[in-house]
Amino acid sequence: MGYFGTIINPSATITAKAAAKIENGAFLAATLTKDGVAVAKAGEAPIGIFIAETETIEAGEDTTIQVKDMGLGMTGAAVDTGDLLAADANGKLIKATGGAFALAVALETATAADQVIPIQISKPGYTAAD
């Protein structure tokens, strides 16, 4: 993993090696593993969102992840403005419920899955169990 710049880094992005091949990763939640970065799965604590330019990344190649601030995320279902968002099984963002790790807050409503909306990456932690 690398940073752009200083030891205390103000950058909103990091680079990391892909743990496995990533296809169509733009705007999906990303998680760090012992082998590198991967598309987040339900139940994991994502570190951030793959940037727009993430298309096909081969295992071991560098990829860029946005880890803070406002950006864009792909929805896995309808969400409302202000909802806390977690990753679903495919790395898409859904309303965080049932003890899921919340990665971000929806800054806009999405009426269905596969919509790209503005989000605030805030990582407020785990939601209350239902």
N, C-alpha and C positions, 0 to 999 in steps of 0.2 A: 504494500500500500504506500502511496506517496502523496505528498502535499505539494502545492505550488507556492513556494515562497519561504516563509520564516518558520521557526520552531512553533511559535504560538500562531496558528494559522487562521486568518479571517476569511479564507476562501469558503464558499458555499459548496464546493465539490472536492471529492477525493478520487484518486485512481486506484484500481485494484485489479488483480488478475482474475479472470473468469474461472470458476471452479469446473464448469462444464460448458458446452456450447449453449449460447443464448441466441434465440431467434425472435425477432420482432419484440425486443425488450423495451423499446421506447415507452416511457411513462409508467412502467411497472415498478412495484416495490422491490427493493433489493435487500438481501440479507448477507451478512458475512459468515462464512463457515471456515473450518480449519483448512479447507482446500482453496479458498478464495471467495469471490462474490458470486451469488446465484439469485435467481428470481425467488422472491420470498413465497413461502407457502403459509396456509392458514395455521395459526398457532405459533408462528415464529415472530420474533421481534425485529422488524426491518430496520435497517440503518438509514435508508433514504429511497430515492427514486432514480431509476436509470434515465439519463438525459435523452432528449429528442433524437439525437444522432445514433442511438443504440439500435442497430439493425441486427446483423449477424456477427456475433463475437465467438471466436473459437476458444475452446478450453485453453487456458494459459495466456491468452491475450489480455492486454490492458483494456479496461473499460472505465467510464467515468460515471460517478454516482453523485447526485445532489443530496447533501446530508442536512441542509438547513435552509431557512428562509422560504420565500414564496416561489412556487414553480407550478408545474402541471402534472396531473396524475390521471391515469385511466381507471374508469369506474368498472366494477363488476356487477353493479345493480344500481337502481335509482338511489340517490342520496340527496339530502336537503342541505342547504347552506347552514353552516354551523355544526354539522354532524362530525363527531370524531370518526376517523377512518382507520381501518385495519386492512391487512392483506387477506385475500381469499386464497383458495388453493392454486390459483394461476397468477398470483402477484398483482391482481387488480384490486382496486380499493372499494371496500364496502363499509357500511356503518359498523363501527366497533361495538360489539355486545358480548355478553357471556364470558367475561374475563379475557377477551382478546387484547393484544398490545396495540394501542392507538399510535399510529405514526404521524397523523396529520389531521388538520381541520379543513372541511370543505368550505371554500370561499364562494361557491356557486352551487346551485341545484343542478343535478343531473336527473333526467327523467327515465333513463334506462342504462343498461350496461354498455360498455365500449364507447363512452363519451369521455373526452379529455376536458378536464375542468381545472381551474386554478385551485391550488391548495396551499396551506401554510404548514410546512414540516415543523412540528412542535414537540413530538415524542412525549406526550403527557403521561405515558405509562399504560398500565393494565387497567381495563375497565372493570367495574364490579361484576361479579358472577351473577347470572340470572337466578 
